[in-house]
Amino acid sequence: MGFWQIGTDVLARSRFVVSPLAETVACLSALGGQRAVSAPQREWLAAHRPAFEARYAGDPFVRPFLHAAIRPGWIADFLVTPPHTPGETFSTELARLRRTPDPTAREHLGLGDAVPEVLRADGLAGRAADLVDWVWSHLVRPGWPRLRRVFEADIVSRTDRLSTGGWAAVLDGMRPGMRWLGDGRLQINTYDYAPLDISDAELLFIPTTAARGWVGWESPPRSYSIIYPCTGWLAATGGTAPPDALARLLGPLRATILTLLATPHSTTQLVALTGAGLGSVGGHLRVLLDAGLITRRRAGRSVLYYHTPTGEAVCRG
């Protein structure tokens, strides 16, 4: 199995960030069709694949590139370098990708002498950047504000879990094959890779809609990232729909909010996950608080709402 040796200072400095480039690459992975897709990606593909196929039908570069750069167990490193600063814009991330020397990009395909002829021509990184830019501009950016809120909701939930359960609770199962082994060892996947010491590096955690995620790195600087499936998306797409009886009792939105609060959420998270307005969500939270079905506590700058034992029993019933 492959694992990273992580020092306590690395974990102390690590951060959760949102990356528009990472999500765009996750969407490219789905369009390439060689890796497993998640439920939200299947929904996204149904809506956006026709536009992609219409734009790139017959293009001699795109299909060979996607099959070479994003395939089972492999993703080209130059597509997944970690953001350099929090809140880095897509244009900044894309510019870094575009600056990749062609020989480096070709090496990152991991195919050695088996690189397809069309990918041997000059301009590989530039054409890849053009493809990423088109997918972002036409297929990802229109829905980005909502996606970003869902990712931020996931991050708030995980940082709350960190405060109550420590890093082991956060890291175990963050992505398939990943778990905390103890003694500073983080299993990244189940592949037979040599251990990697990142005790003096920066570590980022980035949510996307990908089914499995991946890892990325850049040196220099010594920066590593773990791209993981955003679990909050299931709630945003109906994965935690309330039971019919509960919806009839409380009303659909109030029942949905109560169901979501099986894990702590802030008002902002609930707005993102339900699509309801801030005032509406706030009103339902007040009713649930007054009924004794939920309670709240402060976590940093956020106020988190969650079930009381009574609320948990109502949801179970």
Legacy VTK file of the C-alpha trace (Angstrom):
# vtk DataFile Version 3.0
C-alpha trace
ASCII
DATASET POLYDATA
POINTS 317 float
0.000 0.000 0.000
1.088 3.608 -0.490
1.394 5.808 2.562
2.756 9.231 3.458
4.789 9.931 6.574
3.288 13.127 7.947
4.750 15.168 10.773
2.563 16.836 13.389
3.655 20.251 12.092
2.311 19.345 8.638
-1.095 18.479 10.067
-1.088 21.632 12.185
-0.457 23.742 9.057
-2.780 21.788 6.766
-5.863 23.499 5.333
-9.116 22.744 3.580
-9.506 24.782 0.397
-11.851 24.968 -2.583
-10.255 24.712 -6.036
-12.176 25.482 -9.255
-9.423 23.758 -11.248
-9.718 20.561 -9.207
-13.473 20.424 -9.824
-12.975 21.097 -13.541
-10.482 18.228 -13.748
-12.999 16.034 -11.889
-15.526 16.897 -14.596
-12.962 16.140 -17.314
-12.406 12.787 -15.663
-16.123 12.062 -15.941
-16.177 13.176 -19.591
-13.218 10.928 -20.388
-15.221 7.903 -19.327
-12.322 5.810 -18.007
-12.843 6.274 -14.280
-15.780 5.565 -11.989
-18.222 8.439 -11.685
-20.222 9.543 -8.661
-23.982 10.088 -8.506
-23.657 13.885 -8.899
-21.306 13.383 -11.847
-23.837 11.132 -13.571
-26.425 13.873 -13.193
-23.925 16.461 -14.454
-22.979 14.303 -17.454
-26.589 13.880 -18.489
-26.944 17.648 -18.630
-23.586 18.612 -20.148
-22.121 15.754 -22.185
-24.127 16.694 -25.315
-22.551 20.169 -25.389
-19.084 18.700 -24.897
-19.574 16.123 -27.650
-20.925 18.772 -30.013
-17.897 20.993 -29.382
-15.211 18.326 -29.665
-16.706 15.719 -32.008
-13.952 14.679 -34.390
-11.254 16.664 -32.562
-8.028 14.652 -33.012
-6.533 15.811 -29.699
-9.206 15.639 -27.002
-10.074 11.942 -26.784
-6.451 10.690 -26.954
-5.471 13.283 -24.373
-8.240 12.377 -21.934
-7.524 8.661 -22.272
-3.799 9.238 -21.700
-3.958 11.846 -18.926
-6.912 10.567 -16.857
-7.196 6.798 -16.703
-7.802 4.180 -13.998
-5.187 4.588 -11.269
-3.527 7.553 -12.984
-3.946 11.290 -13.475
-1.272 13.497 -15.036
0.490 15.531 -12.353
0.484 18.817 -14.265
-3.332 18.818 -14.200
-3.509 18.555 -10.403
-0.860 20.804 -8.867
-2.096 22.185 -5.514
-3.240 25.813 -5.245
-0.499 28.149 -4.033
-2.746 30.420 -1.957
-6.188 30.122 -0.303
-8.968 31.313 -2.576
-6.833 31.053 -5.705
-8.867 31.899 -8.810
-9.388 29.584 -11.736
-7.430 31.893 -14.042
-4.402 31.744 -11.739
-4.539 27.960 -11.514
-5.006 27.674 -15.281
-2.060 29.977 -15.999
0.189 27.703 -13.931
-1.035 24.669 -15.866
-0.441 26.468 -19.170
3.175 27.262 -18.222
4.046 23.565 -17.929
6.854 22.731 -20.399
5.659 20.239 -23.008
8.334 17.648 -22.128
7.209 17.796 -18.481
3.544 17.449 -19.423
4.402 14.508 -21.670
6.406 12.851 -18.885
3.474 13.312 -16.502
1.303 11.190 -18.782
3.282 8.223 -17.445
3.257 6.351 -20.750
6.962 6.471 -21.627
7.443 5.742 -25.322
3.774 4.774 -25.706
2.554 8.398 -25.847
0.134 8.708 -28.805
1.570 10.530 -31.803
-0.933 13.388 -31.569
0.355 14.179 -28.062
3.975 14.380 -29.201
3.478 17.634 -31.096
4.466 21.004 -29.623
1.819 22.772 -27.572
0.615 19.848 -25.466
0.232 21.876 -22.256
-1.378 24.776 -24.114
-3.958 22.570 -25.806
-4.697 20.837 -22.524
-5.168 24.247 -20.889
-7.520 25.310 -23.695
-9.617 22.185 -23.112
-9.745 22.754 -19.349
-10.640 26.415 -19.915
-13.544 25.530 -22.236
-14.982 22.959 -19.816
-14.739 25.455 -16.966
-16.219 28.377 -18.894
-19.100 26.519 -20.545
-19.929 23.590 -18.275
-18.664 24.215 -14.735
-18.656 27.960 -14.062
-22.430 28.475 -14.566
-23.113 26.187 -11.586
-20.017 27.126 -9.593
-21.633 29.413 -6.964
-23.863 26.577 -5.740
-21.062 24.013 -6.030
-18.778 26.237 -3.999
-21.378 26.568 -1.234
-21.761 22.785 -1.089
-17.979 22.329 -0.884
-17.727 24.963 1.837
-20.510 23.211 3.734
-18.558 19.964 3.540
-15.434 21.716 4.842
-17.287 23.212 7.818
-18.673 19.777 8.665
-15.226 18.160 8.516
-13.529 20.849 10.577
-16.235 20.406 13.191
-15.517 16.666 13.172
-11.841 17.538 13.686
-12.689 19.476 16.842
-14.632 16.543 18.302
-12.853 13.448 16.976
-9.320 14.527 16.006
-7.496 13.933 12.730
-8.131 10.189 12.678
-11.893 10.832 12.552
-11.444 13.272 9.666
-8.954 11.283 7.593
-10.336 7.755 7.876
-12.405 7.089 4.805
-12.028 10.597 3.385
-11.480 8.885 0.038
-11.576 5.168 -0.898
-8.516 3.310 0.385
-7.415 6.128 2.680
-7.039 5.759 6.446
-4.901 6.927 9.342
-2.431 4.201 10.374
-0.972 5.933 13.419
2.628 6.958 14.104
2.320 9.767 11.559
1.436 7.411 8.694
-1.434 8.206 6.354
-2.432 5.466 3.923
-3.241 7.233 0.649
-4.328 4.230 -1.403
-3.948 0.470 -1.623
-1.340 0.520 -4.410
2.125 -0.919 -3.820
4.001 2.399 -3.777
7.070 3.239 -1.708
6.410 5.353 1.414
6.760 9.116 0.927
8.046 11.467 3.631
6.228 14.814 3.528
7.206 15.912 7.019
8.388 19.344 5.798
5.659 20.034 3.245
2.349 21.864 2.956
-0.773 19.686 2.849
-4.158 20.708 1.422
-7.524 18.927 1.398
-9.801 19.752 -1.559
-13.418 18.553 -2.029
-14.800 17.759 -5.499
-17.684 15.781 -7.007
-15.264 12.995 -8.073
-16.122 9.442 -7.055
-12.684 8.549 -5.675
-10.501 11.641 -5.828
-6.721 11.651 -6.241
-3.565 13.182 -4.820
-1.464 15.948 -6.291
1.891 17.538 -5.576
4.362 20.122 -6.755
8.034 20.494 -5.873
9.194 23.168 -5.488
7.375 24.291 -3.460
6.913 21.166 -1.358
3.139 21.120 -1.599
0.762 18.142 -1.539
-2.989 17.881 -1.899
-5.624 15.238 -1.272
-8.670 15.645 -3.500
-11.598 13.813 -1.946
-15.293 13.139 -2.728
-17.571 15.752 -1.192
-20.013 13.807 0.971
-22.230 16.845 1.453
-23.280 16.554 -2.182
-25.617 13.658 -1.364
-27.624 15.993 0.808
-27.673 18.640 -1.908
-29.061 16.193 -4.458
-31.656 14.513 -2.304
-29.489 11.750 -0.800
-30.942 12.544 2.651
-34.580 13.069 1.715
-36.799 12.844 4.798
-39.245 9.960 5.227
-42.674 10.665 3.722
-44.395 10.498 7.101
-41.987 13.056 8.577
-42.452 15.355 5.580
-46.245 15.168 6.004
-45.927 15.918 9.718
-43.505 18.843 9.552
-43.649 19.966 5.946
-41.070 19.005 3.297
-38.478 21.728 3.948
-38.627 21.591 7.748
-38.389 17.799 7.631
-35.417 18.031 5.258
-33.640 20.442 7.593
-34.281 18.194 10.585
-32.987 15.179 8.662
-29.824 17.024 7.610
-29.104 17.923 11.221
-28.164 14.329 12.017
-24.734 15.943 11.578
-24.017 19.523 12.675
-24.639 22.225 10.073
-24.573 25.997 10.073
-27.363 28.138 8.656
-25.166 28.890 5.635
-24.649 25.193 5.015
-28.368 24.497 5.211
-29.090 27.273 2.731
-26.554 25.747 0.328
-27.820 22.209 0.760
-31.540 22.917 0.560
-31.539 25.787 -1.939
-33.996 27.643 0.334
-33.609 31.283 1.313
-31.790 32.402 4.450
-34.962 33.751 6.053
-36.892 30.573 5.371
-34.171 28.329 6.788
-33.788 30.596 9.830
-37.521 30.455 10.493
-37.600 26.668 10.384
-34.574 26.465 12.692
-36.362 28.655 15.258
-39.425 26.385 15.185
-37.273 23.246 15.572
-35.347 24.869 18.436
-38.556 25.881 20.220
-39.879 22.330 19.793
-36.762 20.883 21.407
-35.892 18.825 18.318
-32.530 20.535 17.722
-29.982 22.470 19.719
-26.995 24.636 18.783
-23.474 25.538 19.799
-20.754 27.840 18.547
-17.757 26.402 16.652
-15.299 29.175 15.845
-17.179 31.801 13.854
-20.057 29.450 13.018
-23.156 28.429 14.961
-23.864 24.754 14.344
-27.310 23.165 14.728
-27.829 19.451 15.401
-30.313 16.919 16.799
-31.326 16.631 20.403
-32.131 13.063 21.518
-35.787 13.907 20.891
-35.044 15.117 17.369
-33.045 11.971 16.672
-35.935 9.821 17.894
-38.407 11.703 15.696
-36.243 11.121 12.634
-35.854 7.425 13.456
-39.576 7.059 13.978
LINES 1 318
317 0 1 2 3 4 5 6 7 8 9 10 11 12 13 14 15 16 17 18 19 20 21 22 23 24 25 26 27 28 29 30 31 32 33 34 35 36 37 38 39 40 41 42 43 44 45 46 47 48 49 50 51 52 53 54 55 56 57 58 59 60 61 62 63 64 65 66 67 68 69 70 71 72 73 74 75 76 77 78 79 80 81 82 83 84 85 86 87 88 89 90 91 92 93 94 95 96 97 98 99 100 101 102 103 104 105 106 107 108 109 110 111 112 113 114 115 116 117 118 119 120 121 122 123 124 125 126 127 128 129 130 131 132 133 134 135 136 137 138 139 140 141 142 143 144 145 146 147 148 149 150 151 152 153 154 155 156 157 158 159 160 161 162 163 164 165 166 167 168 169 170 171 172 173 174 175 176 177 178 179 180 181 182 183 184 185 186 187 188 189 190 191 192 193 194 195 196 197 198 199 200 201 202 203 204 205 206 207 208 209 210 211 212 213 214 215 216 217 218 219 220 221 222 223 224 225 226 227 228 229 230 231 232 233 234 235 236 237 238 239 240 241 242 243 244 245 246 247 248 249 250 251 252 253 254 255 256 257 258 259 260 261 262 263 264 265 266 267 268 269 270 271 272 273 274 275 276 277 278 279 280 281 282 283 284 285 286 287 288 289 290 291 292 293 294 295 296 297 298 299 300 301 302 303 304 305 306 307 308 309 310 311 312 313 314 315 316
